[in-house]
Amino acid sequence: MAGGNAGNRDVASADDNRTPATARAGEVLRTALDLLRMVDGASLDEIIQHGLDETVRLSGSRIGYFHFVNADRQTIRLHTWSTGTKRICTTVEATHYPIAAAGIWVDCVHRRGPVIHNDYAAEPHRKGLPQGHVALLRDLGVPIFADGQIVAVLGVGNKASPYDHDDVDLAQLLAGTIWSIVLRKRAQDQLREEVAARTEELRRRNLELQQALDDVRVLSGIVPICAYCKQIRDDRGYWNQLEAYLSERSDARFSHGICPTCASKQFPDIDLQGLSD
């Protein structure tokens, strides 16, 4: 037991001796693992929201956002604000807008890399903020890439102290983790849709096959037929004309004529041979 207590003291001592940067790095990695563990038990919206909120918390920020870049590569779509932002920001913004018309927070898209604005008020190209928007002191935006194209943007803002490269690394790691989950969730959704469509197709084909087998069984069984009038008795005991019976149980269709034997019996006074000549 003494050895065990000593070991516990050693671990605690090691934890106490960690630098703030090392401690935060450990928290970032744990958050990334937590996000990956959420894949099967949470919705995509819940995972993105949690990942964004954790990025805000771990970076010491007060606000955050996550946008998707649309397939046209010219417009961007707001997916969510961080939970804290929703509480303090009362502006109603459009969810879709051109990248070219957006503010400097999309500089990371134009420059295709992380961008820090540590003094927003001094930025010469800022476009201002809509009424009700929380005041912006500083911000950090990171683009998310897939196959060489920017597909999303994660951003945080209003950290009490200036953003630095450690904040960039933190945001990029969690943004990348979120995107890997987005891809996995989309693949799962597509697979479910394909399975559902294939299941429905198999169900329909099975019904068609069952109907065909039923038709074959009806036509291949013993058919009770009158030896004189040639009517057929169905399963309910009713007698049916041959044409009606077969039409109900197959795709056969009938046209009516008269054979030479029946013609000579029914029309003995007509010279059918002469008519045919």
Helices and strands as residue ranges (DSSP letters): H 2-16, H 20-37, H 44-59, E 63-69, E 75-81, H 83-88, E 96-98, G 99-101, G 104-106, H 107-110, E 115-117, G 120-122, E 139-146, E 149-157, H 165-220, E 232-233, E 239-240, H 242-249, H 260-266, H 272-276
